[in-house]
């Protein structure tokens, strides 16, 4: 039974490291997209006399689209290792 527990712990440890760095990049990317589109939206709102909430709306949408990547176009999924 001890050998099985050791094998299981080795699998969990190897999966956790690769997943963590990819998620950090994705979270940082979402934050940067949010901030950049918030600024762009604020500039557009200022130029055209629209509500300042436009920047927040555009920033949230950009972060959701680029950070979440629902179609898998930006962030490629790694094939499972055997």
Secondary structure, 3 states (H helix, E strand, C coil): CHHHHHHHHHHHHHHHHHHHHHHHHHHHHHHHHHHHHHHHHHHHHHHHCCCCHHHHHHHHHHHHHHHHCCCCCCCCCCCCCC
